[in-house]
């Protein structure tokens, strides 16, 4: 019944993810800063980059929350089924 427990990512993977995000953010900011375009165009690209990061985080959280709610629902159904089976088995043994 506990086969679906979430596993915690390793500290190396977490560090790699944070460093990768920081490097990508610095590269994006540098690319926009050194872009030969008007200030308005740079502002547009900056807002687009921030919005992309925001929506990526939001979409990831939404998918994770949906998965967790599905797991919780399945656990509740398993617990109800197990309780029902135990009650049926208890009734058969008392006969």
N, C-alpha and C positions, 0 to 999 in steps of 0.2 A: 504494500500500500504506500510506502514511502519511496517508491522508485522514482517519482517525479520531483524530488527535491532539487531546487536550483543549486548549481555549483557556483562558488565564488571564483571570479577570474584571478589568475595569479598576479602578484604584484608587478612582475616584469611586463605582463600584458597591459596592465593599467598604466604603468609608467610610459610604455611605448605609445599608448593611445593619447595620453596627455601631451607628450613631447611632439607627436605627429600633429596634433591639433595646433599647438603653439607655433610650430614651424610653418604650417599651412597658413595660419593667420598672419604671421610676419611676412611671408612671401606675398600674400594677397595685398597687404597694406603697402609693401614696398613697390609692388607692380602698379598699384593705383597711384601712389605718390609720384613715381617717376614716369608715368604715362604722359605722353605729349598730347594733352587734350585740355579743353577748357575746365575751369573750376566746377562748372555745372555738371559736366560729364563725369568728372572725378567723384563728385558728390553722389551722382546717380549710381555709379558703380559701387561706391562705398555702401550706400543704403541697400542696394541689391545684395551685396555680400552679407551684410548683417541680417537681412531678411531670410536669406538662404540658410544661414546658420540657425536662426530662430526656428524656422519651419522644420528643419532637419531634426532638431532636438524635440520639438513638439510631436512630430510624427513618430519618432522613436519611442517617446514616452507613451503615446497613444497605443502603439502596437504592444508594448510591454504590459500596459494596464489591461488591455483586452486579453492577452495571454494569461495573466494572473487571475482575472475574473473567471475565465474558462476553467482554469485549474481548480479554483475554489469551488465552482459549481460542480465539477466532476467529483471532488472530494466529498462534498455534501451528499451527492447522490450515492456514492460508494458507502458512506456511513449509514445512510438510511437503508440501503439494501442489506448491509451487514447486520444491522439491528433487526430488520424484519426476518432475516434468515435465522438469527439467534432465537428470536421469539418463536418461530415455527419449530425449530429444533427443540426448544425447551418444552413446547406443548406436546411434541411427539414422545419425549422421554418421560413425561408425567403420565401418559396413558398407559 
